[in-house]
Amino acid sequence: MQIRRLSIADYEALVELWERAKLHYKARGRDSKEEIAAQMAANPQFFLGAFEGDRLVGAVVLSSDMRRGWINRLAVDPGFRRRGIAKALIAESERVLKEAGIKVFAVHIENWNTGSKELFRKCGYVEHRDVTYFSKRESNEV
Ligand SMILES: CC(C)(COP(=O)(O)OP(=O)(O)OC[C@H]1O[C@@H](n2cnc3c(N)ncnc32)[C@H](O)[C@@H]1OP(=O)(O)O)[C@@H](O)C(=O)NCCC(=O)NCCS
């Protein structure tokens, strides 16, 4: 398994991976090909893929608000799970974010997602039960 930056040529494989992983994404909003291309152009180091040969088997999208680095859209192909691919993607994400001067790494995990919670706990992340996520958005597509 090798981790490398994704390019827009990987977009279709990325969407297929999200679909296989049953991960929610905003096809007409911030995960559309146009939006992803623009985000990649601005921060090419923030899109990472795990490959077995030519096959994309895991991916993560990073973001930074300058104070925190966020780990988003982490997904591993169901046929390749429990082999440490997500753990390796998280380690590489932290390395990339550190290079950008970030010292706090964060992730939003839906409450039901006990597998993901366990993964992040194992990677040293602390759960904050006293915080509830609020957001305001222009539409459900963004
Ligand atoms: C969550 C997900 C990314 C984990 O990917 P993965 O490559 O299988 O994870 P790893 O093999 O690196 O797991 C490392 C450790 O995390 C924990 N872990 C991972 N998945 C787990 C699960 N489903 N249940 C319990 N613990 C889990 C285990 O401690 C595991 O170590 P072990 O296999 O030695 O027991 C993958 O299941 C997935 O894509 N799920 C659907 C999308 C999703 O929920 N993404 C996260 C959004 S926040």
Ligand as a Chemical Component Dictionary entry (heavy atoms), coordinates in Angstrom:
data_LIG
# 
_chem_comp.id                   LIG 
_chem_comp.type                 NON-POLYMER 
_chem_comp.pdbx_formal_charge   0 
_chem_comp.three_letter_code    LIG 
# 
loop_
_chem_comp_atom.comp_id 
_chem_comp_atom.atom_id 
_chem_comp_atom.alt_atom_id 
_chem_comp_atom.type_symbol 
_chem_comp_atom.charge 
_chem_comp_atom.model_Cartn_x 
_chem_comp_atom.model_Cartn_y 
_chem_comp_atom.model_Cartn_z 
_chem_comp_atom.pdbx_ordinal 
LIG C1  C1  C 0 -13.654 3.945  9.688  1  
LIG C2  C2  C 0 -12.744 3.403  8.550  2  
LIG C3  C3  C 0 -12.139 4.564  7.800  3  
LIG C4  C4  C 0 -11.639 2.535  9.171  4  
LIG O1  O1  O 0 -10.755 2.108  8.149  5  
LIG P1  P1  P 0 -9.736  0.874  8.349  6  
LIG O2  O2  O 0 -8.673  0.983  7.309  7  
LIG O3  O3  O 0 -10.503 -0.379 8.403  8  
LIG O4  O4  O 0 -9.128  1.158  9.801  9  
LIG P2  P2  P 0 -7.729  0.567  10.360 10 
LIG O5  O5  O 0 -7.490  -0.786 9.796  11 
LIG O6  O6  O 0 -6.650  1.574  10.164 12 
LIG O7  O7  O 0 -8.097  0.444  11.912 13 
LIG C5  C5  C 0 -7.165  0.747  12.930 14 
LIG C6  C6  C 0 -7.819  0.464  14.278 15 
LIG O8  O8  O 0 -9.007  1.273  14.420 16 
LIG C7  C7  C 0 -10.032 0.503  15.096 17 
LIG N1  N1  N 0 -11.142 0.241  14.167 18 
LIG C8  C8  C 0 -11.192 0.469  12.831 19 
LIG N2  N2  N 0 -12.403 0.130  12.334 20 
LIG C9  C9  C 0 -13.124 -0.331 13.381 21 
LIG C10 C10 C 0 -14.442 -0.846 13.502 22 
LIG N3  N3  N 0 -15.283 -0.939 12.448 23 
LIG N4  N4  N 0 -14.875 -1.248 14.738 24 
LIG C11 C11 C 0 -14.068 -1.148 15.810 25 
LIG N5  N5  N 0 -12.780 -0.678 15.757 26 
LIG C12 C12 C 0 -12.335 -0.270 14.558 27 
LIG C13 C13 C 0 -9.384  -0.799 15.504 28 
LIG O9  O9  O 0 -8.822  -0.584 16.788 29 
LIG C14 C14 C 0 -8.315  -0.961 14.439 30 
LIG O10 O10 O 0 -7.232  -1.762 14.861 31 
LIG P3  P3  P 0 -7.360  -3.388 14.741 32 
LIG O11 O11 O 0 -7.826  -3.693 13.343 33 
LIG O12 O12 O 0 -5.953  -3.840 15.025 34 
LIG O13 O13 O 0 -8.353  -3.817 15.776 35 
LIG C15 C15 C 0 -13.579 2.509  7.571  36 
LIG O14 O14 O 0 -14.296 1.557  8.325  37 
LIG C16 C16 C 0 -14.564 3.276  6.709  38 
LIG O15 O15 O 0 -14.228 3.727  5.613  39 
LIG N6  N6  N 0 -15.814 3.434  7.180  40 
LIG C17 C17 C 0 -16.880 4.127  6.421  41 
LIG C18 C18 C 0 -16.629 5.607  6.306  42 
LIG C19 C19 C 0 -16.439 6.252  7.661  43 
LIG O16 O16 O 0 -17.173 5.997  8.607  44 
LIG N7  N7  N 0 -15.420 7.135  7.739  45 
LIG C20 C20 C 0 -15.084 7.868  8.945  46 
LIG C21 C21 C 0 -15.758 9.189  8.947  47 
LIG S1  S1  S 0 -15.374 10.089 10.442 48 
# 
loop_
_chem_comp_bond.comp_id 
_chem_comp_bond.atom_id_1 
_chem_comp_bond.atom_id_2 
_chem_comp_bond.value_order 
_chem_comp_bond.pdbx_ordinal 
LIG C1  C2  SING 1  
LIG C2  C3  SING 2  
LIG C2  C4  SING 3  
LIG C2  C15 SING 4  
LIG C4  O1  SING 5  
LIG O1  P1  SING 6  
LIG P1  O2  DOUB 7  
LIG P1  O3  SING 8  
LIG P1  O4  SING 9  
LIG O4  P2  SING 10 
LIG P2  O5  DOUB 11 
LIG P2  O6  SING 12 
LIG P2  O7  SING 13 
LIG O7  C5  SING 14 
LIG C5  C6  SING 15 
LIG C6  O8  SING 16 
LIG C6  C14 SING 17 
LIG O8  C7  SING 18 
LIG C7  N1  SING 19 
LIG C7  C13 SING 20 
LIG N1  C8  SING 21 
LIG N1  C12 SING 22 
LIG C8  N2  DOUB 23 
LIG N2  C9  SING 24 
LIG C9  C10 SING 25 
LIG C9  C12 DOUB 26 
LIG C10 N3  SING 27 
LIG C10 N4  DOUB 28 
LIG N4  C11 SING 29 
LIG C11 N5  DOUB 30 
LIG N5  C12 SING 31 
LIG C13 O9  SING 32 
LIG C13 C14 SING 33 
LIG C14 O10 SING 34 
LIG O10 P3  SING 35 
LIG P3  O11 DOUB 36 
LIG P3  O12 SING 37 
LIG P3  O13 SING 38 
LIG C15 O14 SING 39 
LIG C15 C16 SING 40 
LIG C16 O15 DOUB 41 
LIG C16 N6  SING 42 
LIG N6  C17 SING 43 
LIG C17 C18 SING 44 
LIG C18 C19 SING 45 
LIG C19 O16 DOUB 46 
LIG C19 N7  SING 47 
LIG N7  C20 SING 48 
LIG C20 C21 SING 49 
LIG C21 S1  SING 50 
# 
